[in-house]
Amino acid sequence: MDESFVMWFFIIWLTCVAISAVVGAKRANPLGGTFLGVILGPLGLLIVLLSEDKNRIPCQFCAEKIQKKVKICPFCQKELAEST
């Protein structure tokens, strides 16, 4: 096997791990993102990108994705109930 192929494969794999970790951290699952990136590489990155964001929920009024902790929706400007 050519050494340059192995080097490029390793670089691409590490890039997938790094991106998976960053995206996982943004979606409240950094360990899961890193784990999937290490074990599955590009496929793990795809899984992390397609996973649901645990930090965001749909607004009760306009259905836009908003952070869980907000009191007023930044899109429709309506006050949200405390249960969200």
N, C-alpha and C positions, 0 to 999 in steps of 0.2 A: 504494500500500500504506500502511496506517495506521502512524504512527510508534510507537504503543503496542504494536502487534503485533510489530514488529521488535524493540523493546526487550524484550518478554517472551520472544520466541524466543531472543534473545541471552543473557538471564539463565538460561533453562532449559538452553541449550547449555553455558554455563560451569559450571552446577551439575553437569551430567552429566560434564564433564571433571574437575571436582574430586573427585567421588565415585569415578569410575573410577580416578583416580590413587591415592586412599587405599586402595581395595579392592585395586588392583594391588600396592601396597606391602605390604599385609598378606599377600598371596599370593606374595611374593618376585618380583614383576614390575612395579615401579613405572613403568618406561619404557613397557612394553607397555600398561599400563592407561591411562596418559596419552595415548599415541598413539591408541589405539582411541577414547578419549573425544573427542579433538580431531577425528579424521577422521569418526567415525560418530555422535557425539553419543549420543542415547538408545539406539540400537542397540549402540553400543560399550560402554555401561554394562551392558546386558543380557549381552553376550558376556563381559565381565570377571566379572560376578556368577556366570555359569554355568561359568566356567573352573575347572580343578582347582587346588587349593592345593598349591604345590610345597614348602611348609615342613612339611607334615603327611603322615604315612604311617599305614596301618592297623596296629594292634597285632597281634602274632602270635597272641595268645591270645583277646582279646575283640573284635577287629576295629574298635574305636573309633579315630577319627582322633587321632593324637598327634604332637607335634613330633618331628622326626628325631633330635634330640640327647639325648632323655631316656634314662635308664638303667632306670627303673622306671615302668611304666604308671600314670598317675594314676587310672585307672578300676578296673583289676583288681588293681593292686599287685604284679604279677609282674615279675621282673627280665627285661630284654630282652637278646637276644644282641647282640654287638658289630657284627654285619653290617648292622643296620638303620640 
